[in-house]
Amino acid sequence: MNRVALRLLSAIPTLFGVILVTFLLTRVLPGDPAVFFASNPSMSAADVEAVRQHLGLDLPLAQQFWIYLTNIVQGDLGKSLATGQTVVAELARRLPASAELTLFAFFLAIMAALPLGVMAALRPGSLLDHAARLIATLGVSMPTFVTGLLLIFLFYFLIGWAPEPIGRLDPFMFEPPRITGFLTIDATLAGDWAVFPAALKQMLLPAITMALFALAPLTRMARASMLEVLGSEFIRTARALGLPRRKIILTYAFRNAMVPVITTMGMTFSYMLGANVLVEQVFSWPGVGAFAISSIINLDYAPLQGFMLMMAFIFIAVNLLTDIATALIDPRAPL
């Protein structure tokens, strides 16, 4: 527990750096938010200056940062000028949509990558091994938005198997009572068996798009790690002792091969949060990624800063959980 507490304390300088960089990046964006929100042709230069003073943009940069830092400590991330709602409320409303999509895609990637990587390592040079490497290469080389557009063209436009990519649910259906924000879970808790398959179908194509992105590094790492472990001395000793092949692979080889794979899982999940922004745009998914893009377009500082700060918190939490999981599998690994 002491080591976990030290890791949490060491994250404070990182978070401060993220806050500083986020603040400075939003200030160097092209354009003037005051002019953007005072775009009424009848507004005079004095009106634009009044908007600038209301946004605090007339203050020195250091004072603006101090006010921003003080508000963050108080749990105030500001208000979105585009929607009129607080950033905390907007992120809380949109985060479940992004989380449900990302977690489902991550689950699909793990369920496909681990068996594929292990089987490819057990049969090096086989057709399955070549197929695994081809899938990994395609997943790395193709951007997520290209993969998403291709899947839409194939499964929605040509074949007609997938529903229209217009968000989380068909517009003619009503969402279940909001409990977790995850439509599939809320529909299950409400016993709404019409919404559950509809929400799952809407989520399938964007989840597959993100899963293909995550499949590549996970498959490559699982294959490489399994090959390394299978060639190690203790595996040869286990074979010489006549232990069953199934026990050697599942009990000894797979457990040791999982240490670098779990580390890769943590990094891949963090990358998926970034890729989620493009996927949400392609599939009109109402998550925090789409909210961040609209904030950039509208020169809306507060939501963009809140989004980047939230992503930093998630990255740190994922890295900590990855280190803990690694230490549980291999006690020799430092936490």
C-alpha positions as CSV (number, residue, x, y, z in Angstrom):
1,M,0.0,0.0,0.0
2,N,2.9,2.4,0.7
3,R,4.2,1.9,-2.8
4,V,0.8,2.6,-4.3
5,A,0.6,5.8,-2.2
6,L,4.0,6.8,-3.4
7,R,3.0,6.2,-7.0
8,L,-0.1,8.4,-6.5
9,L,2.0,11.2,-5.0
10,S,4.4,11.0,-7.9
11,A,1.5,11.6,-10.2
12,I,1.0,15.1,-8.8
13,P,3.9,16.7,-10.8
14,T,2.7,14.9,-13.9
15,L,-0.8,16.3,-13.5
16,F,0.5,19.8,-12.8
17,G,2.5,19.6,-16.1
18,V,-0.6,18.4,-18.0
19,I,-2.6,21.3,-16.5
20,L,0.1,23.8,-17.5
21,V,0.5,22.4,-21.0
22,T,-3.2,22.2,-21.5
23,F,-3.7,25.8,-20.5
24,L,-0.9,27.1,-22.8
25,L,-2.1,25.0,-25.8
26,T,-5.6,26.3,-25.6
27,R,-4.2,29.9,-25.5
28,V,-2.1,29.4,-28.7
29,L,-5.1,28.1,-30.8
30,P,-5.7,30.3,-33.8
31,G,-8.6,32.7,-33.5
32,D,-10.2,34.8,-30.8
33,P,-13.0,33.2,-28.7
34,A,-14.4,36.6,-27.9
35,V,-14.8,37.4,-31.6
36,F,-16.3,34.0,-32.2
37,F,-18.9,34.3,-29.6
38,A,-19.6,37.9,-30.4
39,S,-20.1,37.2,-34.1
40,N,-23.3,39.1,-34.3
41,P,-22.7,41.8,-37.1
42,S,-24.5,44.4,-34.9
43,M,-22.0,44.1,-32.1
44,S,-19.5,46.8,-31.8
45,A,-15.8,46.6,-30.7
46,A,-16.9,47.6,-27.2
47,D,-19.2,44.6,-27.1
48,V,-16.4,42.3,-28.2
49,E,-14.2,43.7,-25.5
50,A,-17.0,43.1,-23.0
51,V,-17.1,39.5,-24.0
52,R,-13.3,39.2,-23.7
53,Q,-13.5,40.6,-20.2
54,H,-16.3,38.2,-19.3
55,L,-14.1,35.3,-20.5
56,G,-11.1,36.6,-18.5
57,L,-9.0,36.9,-21.7
58,D,-8.0,40.5,-20.9
59,L,-6.1,39.4,-17.8
60,P,-2.3,38.6,-17.8
61,L,-1.6,35.0,-18.7
62,A,-0.2,34.2,-15.3
63,Q,-3.3,35.5,-13.6
64,Q,-5.5,33.5,-16.0
65,F,-3.6,30.4,-15.1
66,W,-3.8,31.0,-11.4
67,I,-7.6,31.4,-11.6
68,Y,-7.8,28.3,-13.7
69,L,-5.7,26.3,-11.2
70,T,-7.7,27.6,-8.3
71,N,-11.0,26.6,-9.9
72,I,-9.7,23.1,-10.6
73,V,-8.7,22.6,-7.0
74,Q,-12.3,23.6,-6.1
75,G,-13.7,21.1,-8.6
76,D,-14.8,23.8,-11.1
77,L,-13.8,23.1,-14.7
78,G,-15.7,26.1,-16.0
79,K,-18.7,26.3,-18.2
80,S,-19.1,25.5,-21.9
81,L,-20.0,28.6,-23.8
82,A,-21.5,26.5,-26.6
83,T,-24.0,24.6,-24.5
84,G,-24.3,26.8,-21.5
85,Q,-23.7,23.8,-19.2
86,T,-20.9,23.2,-16.8
87,V,-18.0,21.2,-18.1
88,V,-18.3,18.7,-15.3
89,A,-22.0,18.1,-16.2
90,E,-21.2,17.7,-19.9
91,L,-18.3,15.3,-19.3
92,A,-20.4,13.3,-16.8
93,R,-23.2,13.0,-19.3
94,R,-21.0,12.0,-22.3
95,L,-18.3,9.9,-20.6
96,P,-20.5,6.7,-20.2
97,A,-20.9,6.6,-24.0
98,S,-17.2,6.7,-24.6
99,A,-16.4,4.4,-21.7
100,E,-19.0,1.8,-22.9
101,L,-17.6,1.8,-26.4
102,T,-13.9,1.7,-25.4
103,L,-14.4,-1.1,-22.8
104,F,-16.4,-3.2,-25.2
105,A,-13.8,-2.7,-28.0
106,F,-11.0,-3.5,-25.6
107,F,-12.8,-6.7,-24.5
108,L,-13.2,-7.8,-28.2
109,A,-9.5,-7.0,-28.8
110,I,-8.3,-9.1,-25.9
111,M,-10.6,-12.0,-26.7
112,A,-9.2,-12.1,-30.2
113,A,-5.6,-11.1,-29.7
114,L,-4.6,-13.5,-26.8
115,P,-5.7,-16.8,-28.4
116,L,-4.4,-15.6,-31.8
117,G,-1.0,-14.6,-30.5
118,V,-0.6,-17.8,-28.4
119,M,-1.7,-20.1,-31.2
120,A,0.6,-18.4,-33.7
121,A,3.5,-18.8,-31.2
122,L,2.7,-22.5,-30.8
123,R,2.8,-23.0,-34.6
124,P,5.5,-20.6,-35.9
125,G,5.7,-20.4,-39.7
126,S,2.2,-21.9,-40.1
127,L,-0.6,-20.3,-42.1
128,L,-2.1,-19.2,-38.8
129,D,1.1,-17.5,-37.9
130,H,1.3,-15.6,-41.2
131,A,-2.4,-14.6,-40.8
132,A,-1.7,-13.2,-37.3
133,R,1.2,-11.2,-38.6
134,L,-0.9,-9.9,-41.5
135,I,-3.7,-8.8,-39.2
136,A,-1.2,-7.1,-36.9
137,T,0.4,-5.2,-39.8
138,L,-3.0,-4.1,-41.2
139,G,-4.1,-2.9,-37.7
140,V,-1.0,-0.8,-37.3
141,S,-0.9,0.6,-40.8
142,M,-4.6,1.6,-41.2
143,P,-5.9,4.7,-39.4
144,T,-9.0,4.1,-37.3
145,F,-11.2,6.5,-39.3
146,V,-10.3,4.7,-42.6
147,T,-11.1,1.4,-41.0
148,G,-14.4,2.8,-39.7
149,L,-15.4,4.2,-43.1
150,L,-14.5,0.9,-44.8
151,L,-16.7,-1.1,-42.3
152,I,-19.6,1.4,-42.8
153,F,-19.3,1.1,-46.6
154,L,-19.2,-2.7,-46.5
155,F,-21.6,-3.7,-43.7
156,Y,-24.1,-0.8,-43.9
157,F,-24.0,0.4,-47.5
158,L,-23.3,-2.8,-49.5
159,I,-24.5,-5.7,-47.3
160,G,-27.0,-3.9,-45.1
161,W,-26.2,-5.9,-42.0
162,A,-25.3,-3.0,-39.7
163,P,-27.7,-0.2,-38.6
164,E,-27.2,3.4,-39.7
165,P,-24.2,4.9,-38.0
166,I,-26.0,7.7,-36.3
167,G,-25.2,7.3,-32.6
168,R,-25.9,5.0,-29.7
169,L,-29.5,4.2,-30.4
170,D,-32.1,4.4,-33.2
171,P,-33.8,7.9,-32.9
172,F,-37.3,6.2,-32.8
173,M,-36.4,4.2,-29.7
174,F,-36.4,5.6,-26.1
175,E,-33.4,5.2,-23.8
176,P,-34.0,3.2,-20.6
177,P,-33.8,5.0,-17.2
178,R,-30.3,6.3,-16.7
179,I,-28.5,4.4,-13.9
180,T,-25.0,3.7,-15.1
181,G,-25.1,5.6,-18.5
182,F,-24.2,2.3,-20.3
183,L,-27.1,1.7,-22.5
184,T,-26.6,-2.1,-22.6
185,I,-26.4,-2.3,-18.8
186,D,-29.3,0.1,-18.2
187,A,-31.5,-1.8,-20.6
188,T,-30.7,-5.0,-18.9
189,L,-31.4,-3.6,-15.4
190,A,-34.7,-2.1,-16.8
191,G,-35.6,-5.4,-18.5
192,D,-35.9,-3.6,-21.8
193,W,-35.0,-6.4,-24.2
194,A,-35.8,-4.2,-27.3
195,V,-33.2,-1.5,-26.5
196,F,-30.5,-4.0,-25.5
197,P,-30.0,-5.6,-28.9
198,A,-30.5,-2.3,-30.7
199,A,-27.8,-0.6,-28.6
200,L,-25.5,-3.6,-29.1
201,K,-25.9,-3.4,-32.8
202,Q,-25.2,0.3,-32.9
203,M,-22.0,-0.3,-30.9
204,L,-20.7,-3.2,-32.8
205,L,-19.2,-1.5,-35.9
206,P,-17.4,1.3,-33.9
207,A,-16.2,-1.3,-31.4
208,I,-14.8,-3.5,-34.1
209,T,-13.1,-0.5,-35.6
210,M,-11.3,0.3,-32.3
211,A,-10.7,-3.4,-31.6
212,L,-8.8,-3.8,-34.9
213,F,-6.7,-0.9,-33.8
214,A,-5.9,-2.6,-30.5
215,L,-5.6,-6.1,-31.9
216,A,-2.3,-5.4,-33.7
217,P,0.0,-4.5,-30.7
218,L,-1.7,-7.1,-28.4
219,T,-1.3,-9.9,-31.0
220,R,2.3,-9.1,-31.8
221,M,3.2,-8.9,-28.1
222,A,1.4,-12.1,-27.2
223,R,3.1,-14.0,-30.0
224,A,6.6,-12.6,-29.3
225,S,6.3,-13.1,-25.5
226,M,5.0,-16.6,-25.9
227,L,7.8,-17.5,-28.3
228,E,10.4,-16.2,-25.9
229,V,9.0,-18.1,-22.9
230,L,8.6,-21.3,-24.9
231,G,12.3,-21.2,-25.7
232,S,13.4,-20.6,-22.1
233,E,15.3,-23.1,-20.0
234,F,12.5,-23.9,-17.5
235,I,10.1,-24.8,-20.2
236,R,12.6,-27.3,-21.7
237,T,13.1,-28.7,-18.2
238,A,9.4,-29.1,-17.7
239,R,9.2,-31.0,-21.0
240,A,12.1,-33.2,-20.1
241,L,10.3,-34.1,-16.8
242,G,7.4,-35.3,-18.9
243,L,4.8,-32.8,-17.7
244,P,1.6,-32.7,-19.8
245,R,1.8,-30.2,-22.7
246,R,-1.4,-28.5,-21.7
247,K,-0.1,-27.8,-18.2
248,I,3.3,-26.6,-19.6
249,I,1.5,-24.1,-21.9
250,L,-1.3,-22.8,-19.7
251,T,0.3,-23.0,-16.2
252,Y,4.0,-22.1,-16.9
253,A,4.4,-20.6,-20.4
254,F,1.2,-18.5,-20.5
255,R,1.5,-17.0,-17.0
256,N,5.1,-15.8,-17.6
257,A,4.2,-14.6,-21.1
258,M,1.4,-12.4,-19.7
259,V,3.7,-10.0,-17.9
260,P,4.8,-7.9,-20.9
261,V,1.3,-8.5,-22.5
262,I,-0.4,-6.8,-19.5
263,T,2.0,-3.8,-19.9
264,T,1.1,-3.6,-23.5
265,M,-2.6,-3.8,-22.6
266,G,-2.3,-0.7,-20.4
267,M,-0.5,1.3,-23.2
268,T,-3.0,0.1,-25.8
269,F,-6.0,1.1,-23.7
270,S,-4.5,4.5,-23.3
271,Y,-4.0,4.8,-27.1
272,M,-7.6,3.7,-27.6
273,L,-8.8,6.7,-25.7
274,G,-7.1,8.9,-28.2
275,A,-8.3,6.9,-31.2
276,N,-11.8,7.1,-29.7
277,V,-12.0,10.8,-30.8
278,L,-11.8,9.9,-34.5
279,V,-14.1,6.9,-34.2
280,E,-16.8,9.0,-32.5
281,Q,-16.7,11.5,-35.3
282,V,-17.1,8.8,-38.0
283,F,-20.0,7.0,-36.3
284,S,-21.6,10.2,-34.8
285,W,-21.1,8.8,-31.3
286,P,-22.1,11.3,-28.6
287,G,-19.1,10.8,-26.4
288,V,-16.4,13.0,-24.8
289,G,-14.2,12.8,-28.0
290,A,-16.9,14.3,-30.2
291,F,-17.4,17.0,-27.5
292,A,-13.7,17.8,-27.5
293,I,-13.7,18.2,-31.3
294,S,-16.7,20.5,-31.3
295,S,-14.9,22.5,-28.5
296,I,-11.9,23.0,-30.7
297,I,-14.0,24.1,-33.6
298,N,-16.0,26.6,-31.4
299,L,-12.8,27.8,-29.7
300,D,-14.4,26.8,-26.4
301,Y,-11.5,26.7,-23.9
302,A,-13.1,25.2,-20.8
303,P,-14.5,21.9,-22.3
304,L,-11.2,21.2,-24.2
305,Q,-9.2,21.8,-21.0
306,G,-11.5,19.6,-19.0
307,F,-11.3,16.8,-21.6
308,M,-7.5,16.8,-21.6
309,L,-7.3,16.9,-17.8
310,M,-9.8,14.0,-17.6
311,M,-7.7,12.0,-20.1
312,A,-4.6,12.6,-18.0
313,F,-6.3,11.3,-14.9
314,I,-7.4,8.2,-16.8
315,F,-3.9,7.6,-18.2
316,I,-2.4,7.8,-14.8
317,A,-5.0,5.4,-13.3
318,V,-4.6,2.9,-16.2
319,N,-0.8,2.9,-15.7
320,L,-1.2,2.4,-12.0
321,L,-3.6,-0.5,-12.4
322,T,-1.3,-2.0,-15.0
323,D,1.7,-1.9,-12.6
324,I,-0.5,-3.5,-9.8
325,A,-1.7,-6.3,-12.2
326,T,1.9,-7.0,-13.3
327,A,3.1,-7.2,-9.7
328,L,0.3,-9.6,-8.9
329,I,1.3,-11.9,-11.7
330,D,5.1,-11.6,-11.2
331,P,6.0,-10.5,-7.6
332,R,9.5,-9.7,-8.8
333,A,8.2,-6.9,-10.9
334,P,8.6,-3.5,-9.2
335,L,5.5,-1.5,-8.4
